[in-house]
Amino acid sequence: MYDYPVTVVEADGAHLVFCPDLPEMHSVGDTVEEALREAGDGIITALSIC
């Protein structure tokens, strides 16, 4: 299993997640927990693009 560091930013009531190692990956959620959960799918999708 691999670990990817992410950055969580709050903007306009939403939580955005970015991954410096995978610039194609972005996720969003109403809460931090939701955004991080969505980030898992985003990482899988970004890796499948590579």
Secondary structure, DSSP 8 states (H G I E B T S, - for coil): ------EEEEETTEEEEE-TT-TT-EEEESSHHHHHHHHHHHHHHHHHH-
